[in-house]
């Protein structure tokens, strides 16, 4: 089995704008795990998280002229079954925690490898609950979520 580091970006989840209602989680997008693949969120050891090689950066922005305005709210990463039912909430973060620095990865939130692995046909879903109703734009939103992939 081969294990390697990769990252998911906005293009892996979003393909257009999404209308989000204040106080309600709305699906921004999903990635289905391919046959023969196991996926864990994060990369690197759990101990010494401040030194973790894995990082997560998510900057949710609206559809106004580029670069768009930051939309405050809660981002949720959830594992779903192949039948599209929620299985487990993996992480929940405030946008303000996730969008600290676009260029310097050492200032982004540490994201060590999770012990939970998503297997074939499961989905990794990203959901967003804004503080105020907004239209989220895939063109203005930036995501880099480090992952560990295992392929047979």
C-alpha positions as CSV (number, residue, x, y, z in Angstrom):
1,X,0.0,0.0,0.0
2,X,1.2,3.5,-0.9
3,X,0.6,6.4,1.5
4,X,1.1,9.9,0.4
5,X,0.3,13.5,1.3
6,X,-2.1,15.6,-0.8
7,X,-4.5,18.5,-0.4
8,X,-8.1,19.3,-1.2
9,X,-8.9,22.7,-2.6
10,X,-12.0,24.7,-3.4
11,X,-12.2,23.0,-6.8
12,X,-12.6,19.6,-5.1
13,X,-15.8,20.8,-3.4
14,X,-17.4,23.8,-5.1
15,X,-18.4,24.4,-8.7
16,X,-20.5,27.5,-8.4
17,X,-22.1,29.9,-6.0
18,X,-24.2,28.6,-3.0
19,X,-26.9,30.5,-1.2
20,X,-26.5,30.1,2.6
21,X,-29.2,31.0,5.1
22,X,-28.1,32.5,8.5
23,X,-28.0,29.9,11.3
24,X,-28.5,26.8,9.0
25,X,-25.8,24.5,7.7
26,X,-25.7,24.4,3.9
27,X,-23.7,21.9,1.8
28,X,-21.0,23.7,-0.2
29,X,-19.9,20.5,-1.8
30,X,-18.7,16.9,-1.4
31,X,-15.8,14.7,-2.5
32,X,-16.5,11.0,-3.0
33,X,-13.8,8.6,-2.0
34,X,-12.6,6.5,-5.0
35,X,-12.3,2.7,-5.2
36,X,-9.1,1.4,-3.6
37,X,-8.6,4.6,-1.7
38,X,-8.6,5.5,2.0
39,X,-8.5,9.1,3.0
40,X,-7.6,10.8,6.4
41,X,-7.9,14.4,7.0
42,X,-4.6,16.1,8.0
43,X,-1.0,15.1,7.7
44,X,1.7,14.4,10.3
45,X,1.8,13.3,13.9
46,X,-0.9,14.1,16.5
47,X,1.8,14.9,19.2
48,X,3.3,18.4,19.0
49,X,0.4,19.8,16.9
50,X,2.1,23.2,16.7
51,X,4.9,21.4,14.7
52,X,2.5,19.4,12.6
53,X,3.3,19.4,8.9
54,X,-0.4,19.3,8.1
55,X,-2.4,22.6,7.9
56,X,-5.9,23.7,7.1
57,X,-6.9,27.0,5.5
58,X,-10.5,27.9,4.6
59,X,-11.5,31.4,3.7
60,X,-15.2,31.6,2.9
61,X,-16.1,34.7,0.8
62,X,-19.2,36.1,-0.8
63,X,-19.9,36.7,-4.5
64,X,-19.2,40.5,-4.6
65,X,-16.4,41.7,-6.8
66,X,-13.1,39.9,-6.2
67,X,-11.7,39.3,-3.7
68,X,-15.2,39.3,-2.1
69,X,-16.0,39.9,1.6
70,X,-15.3,37.3,4.3
71,X,-18.4,35.6,5.4
72,X,-18.2,34.8,9.2
73,X,-19.7,31.5,10.3
74,X,-19.0,27.9,11.1
75,X,-17.4,25.4,8.7
76,X,-18.1,21.7,9.2
77,X,-16.4,18.7,7.6
78,X,-18.6,15.6,7.8
79,X,-18.2,12.0,6.7
80,X,-21.3,10.7,4.8
81,X,-22.3,7.2,3.9
82,X,-22.6,6.1,0.2
83,X,-26.4,6.5,0.7
84,X,-25.8,10.2,1.5
85,X,-26.5,10.0,5.2
86,X,-24.3,11.8,7.8
87,X,-22.0,9.3,9.5
88,X,-19.8,11.4,11.7
89,X,-18.8,15.1,12.1
90,X,-15.1,15.2,11.8
91,X,-14.4,18.9,12.5
92,X,-16.1,22.2,13.1
93,X,-14.3,25.5,13.0
94,X,-15.1,29.2,12.8
95,X,-14.0,30.8,9.6
96,X,-12.1,33.4,11.6
97,X,-9.9,30.5,13.0
98,X,-9.3,29.0,9.6
99,X,-8.4,32.1,7.5
100,X,-5.5,33.5,9.4
101,X,-2.8,33.7,6.8
102,X,-3.0,32.9,3.0
103,X,0.7,32.7,2.3
104,X,2.5,31.6,5.4
105,X,1.6,27.9,6.2
106,X,3.3,28.1,9.6
107,X,0.7,30.6,10.7
108,X,-2.3,28.4,9.5
109,X,-4.1,26.1,11.8
110,X,-2.2,22.9,12.5
111,X,-4.0,19.8,11.1
112,X,-2.4,16.5,12.1
113,X,-3.6,13.3,10.6
114,X,-7.0,12.1,11.9
115,X,-7.4,8.6,13.2
116,X,-10.7,8.4,11.3
117,X,-10.3,7.1,7.7
118,X,-12.9,7.5,4.9
119,X,-13.2,4.4,2.7
120,X,-14.5,3.7,-0.8
121,X,-17.8,5.4,-1.8
122,X,-18.1,7.5,1.4
123,X,-18.2,11.2,1.0
124,X,-16.3,14.1,2.6
125,X,-18.9,16.9,2.8
126,X,-18.1,20.5,3.6
127,X,-21.0,22.5,5.1
128,X,-21.2,26.1,6.1
129,X,-23.4,28.0,8.6
130,X,-23.1,31.7,8.1
131,X,-23.8,34.3,10.8
132,X,-25.9,36.3,8.3
133,X,-27.5,35.1,5.0
134,X,-25.0,35.2,2.2
135,X,-24.1,33.9,-1.3
136,X,-20.8,32.0,-1.1
137,X,-18.7,32.2,-4.3
138,X,-16.4,29.4,-5.4
139,X,-14.4,32.0,-7.4
140,X,-13.6,34.0,-4.2
141,X,-13.5,31.2,-1.6
142,X,-10.1,29.6,-0.9
143,X,-9.6,26.2,0.6
144,X,-6.4,24.1,1.2
145,X,-7.1,21.0,3.4
146,X,-4.2,18.7,3.9
147,X,-5.0,15.0,3.6
148,X,-3.3,11.7,3.8
149,X,-4.2,9.2,1.1
150,X,-3.6,5.4,1.1
151,X,-4.0,3.5,-2.1
152,X,-3.8,-0.2,-2.6
